[in-house]
Amino acid sequence: MSEALAPPLPANDAFPLEAAQDRAEDTIFESAAPGDIQDMIEAPCRTLDVEYKSWRNLDHPEDRAELARDIAALANHGGGFIVFGFNENTLMPDDTDPFRTNCSVERVRSIVQTYLDPPVRCEISSPMSAAGVIHPVVRVAGHGIVPVCVRQDGPVIGQERLIERGAYYVRKHAALPGGQCIGIQPPRSGKIDIPQDWSQLIRRCVRRDREALLGMLEATIEGRATVPDNARRLLTWHKAARAAFQALVPRSPVAASLARRHYALSYSFEHVRPEILDQAQLPERLRRTVFEMQAQFRSGWNMFDPPYRRGVQARFLTDPDTGDEETDFLETAWLRARNPDETADFWRVSPCGLATIIRGYAEDLSHAQIKPGTCLSPATLTQEIAELVCHARTFARLFSGVRRVAFRCEWWGLAGRELFDPDERWVHRGPALGDHCVATAQVPVARLAEAWPEVVAQLIAPVLRAVEPDIALGADWVRDQAPNWVAG
């Protein structure tokens, strides 16, 4: 599991002995846990990559320090997960959360900034078990070229300090009670106290440093040559998807309006090396991606979620207009079997990491209390671009190495629209004059973890300016909108 959080190892033909040691370490310490967050909840197992914890009250100093210790140890292990709501000894689900663990992004970020140096990137999800219990999960990124150190002492429990300033923590196997030697040793987070504990951590730091140096040399030699290639590849894919969408538009009961008023949102990955996912697993991978995003986006039609209805079930196709005649991709088109009051979604996802979704404006639906073609909702626009950006961030984890994500968002049918939201008051200086708008961005994939509101603000800016020249909605406004996306 931790491999998804760190860049893949470069080939090491020049240092065969070191490469052999790296491969041996990867084999010996390969994760024994399931590779899916939902599986960790449904089928817990003991592994150094995952720390199962009973419910904690993260308002208490003891629990905050303990969580910081586990985050530091997992980061120094190369990455992993912390799962709340399980008995540490039996791995059975605990009773309902008695404290309201409140494992939020802000709470975890505060703990990391208080105790750890350098800070560790963490992501929070809240999957639900089959029993209907929500188990907060903290995904911990691996360390960089230096290990993670503790910067502040924690409270003392009994005669032992939970976390010590200046100490380095790693994942270890705890000794079994009574000197037993049979059975699976439970994992724990412990302070480095013997030289052997340093060996794996130092080796990973050296590898990270080497990869960073090779990356800088590669960037110096190649410059930005790969960025236009990725953008051109996305443009070809994007245009082919829209052409396929337009061929299906005549089947819509509102074909005349939909042909003029729709938008297309796309992204593509720049890989460290060529990579393709297993097509047979792609539909389920997409469903899991959407499931991971449910804690942030629970309203409306989720993007790239393969439907189960037979008439619109996702199918594998090829399209020479995409620039790749051989690789088949997954496509869903509700226009093939659509009721008048349903979505007109059309989307494609390639196992190489290209994705496009095309929709008509939600503001133009027949049940809306406004005339079609006259309004543009900044709130709806922001939510959909945010979902696209976060989907790219989550989907990228399925690949072993993604450097950058290219985005291309394109709108048709803007002419005559004014900004409108039921709960907001926007300045109106007249409807938009231009009918078409494009927004593009090239973003390092690591930036999507914490800086996704900045990326969203960058992508929505051109279309908002097309309607109101003086409007500027920044990252803080985007971040403030996020609680509204889980309504309903």
C-alpha positions, 0 to 999 in steps of 0.5 A: 500500500505504501508504494502508492504514496512514494515514487517508484524506484528507478532502474539501477543498472549501474549499481547492481549490488545496491539494486539487488538489496533494494529488491530484496528489501521490497520483497521482505517488507512487502505489505501483507495488508489488503491494497484497498481501504475498504478491505482494511475495514472489512478484513483487518490483518496485522501488518507494519503498514497499518495501525489499527486503533480503538476510538480516540478523543483527539481533544486529549493531549495523550491521544494527540501525542499517540497519533503523532507517534504513529504518523511519524513511525508510518512515515519513516516506514515509507507510508501507511494507514491508521484505522480507527474503531478496532480493538488493538488486540483482537482487530474486532470492531469496537462499539460505537465511537464513545468520544466522537474521534473527530479525525478531521483534516484540520485536526490531523494537520494541527497534530502534525505541525505541533509534533513532527519535523518535517511535517508529514502529508496526510489524507483523511477518508471516512469509509463505512463498513458493511455493518454501517459503522464509519471508520476514519482512516488516515493515509500517511505519506512516506518520508522524503530525503530526511527522516521524520523527527519529533520536535516536541515532548508529549505527556508522560503516562505512567513512567514513560513519555508517549513521544520524545523530542529529538527521537525517531520512531519506526514500525516494529513487531512487538514481543509476544507476551510471556516470551512466546515465539509462535504467532504473528507479532503485533505491529507497534510504533517504537523509538529507534534504540538499536543500530539495526533499526536505522538500516532500512530507514537510511536506505530509503532516504538514500533512495529518495535523495537519489531519485530527487537528484535524478529527477532534477537532472532529467528536468534540466536535460529535458526541460519542459519538453514532456509538458506540451506532449502531455497537453497535446495528448490530452487535447486529442483525447478531449476532442475525440470524446466531444466528437463522440458525444455530439454524435449521440446528442440527437438522441436527447429529447432536448437535442437542440439545446444540448448541442449548443450548451454543454461543457467538457472536463478532462485530465491526463497523467504524465507518468514517470514511465509508461504504465497501464492499469488492468482493464478487467479491474478498471470498473471496480477501481473507478467505483472504489475511487468514487467511494473514497471521495464520498466523504467530500462529495455526496450530492448529485451524480458522481463523476466517472461512477460506472452505472449498473443499469444495463442500458447505460452500463459502461463498455470498453471501446476503441477510438482511433481519433484519440490517437491510440487505436489499440488501447481500449477505454471505458465509456458510459453514455446515458444518451443511449438510454435516457429518460427526459428528467435524467442526466445526459452524462457522457464520460470516458476513462482510459487505463492509461490515466486519461478521463473526460466527462461531458454534461449539460448545464444543471442550471438548464434542467427543465425542473429549474425555476430559471429560463434555460441558457440564462444563468451560471451558478458559481457554486455548481461550477466550483463543486464540479471542478473540485470533484474533477480535481479530487478525482484526478488526485485519487485516481492517480494513486492507482499508478506507481508513478505520476509526475503531473496532471494536465487539466482541460476544461471547456464550456460552450453556450455561455452567451446570455448567461448571468451569475446566479445562486439562490443563496448568494448575491452576485454583481450583474453588469449584463449577460456574457457576450462570448459563447466559448471558454477554455481553462487549462492547467499543468499541476504536479500531482503532489500539489493536489493533496493540500493545494487543490483549492488553488487549482480549482480557483485557477480553473474556474477563473476564466469562465467566471471572467467571461460572465463577470470581468471583475469577479475573482473567487480565490482558494479560500472561497473554494475551501469555504464551499466544501461543506456544502458538497456533502449535503443531501 
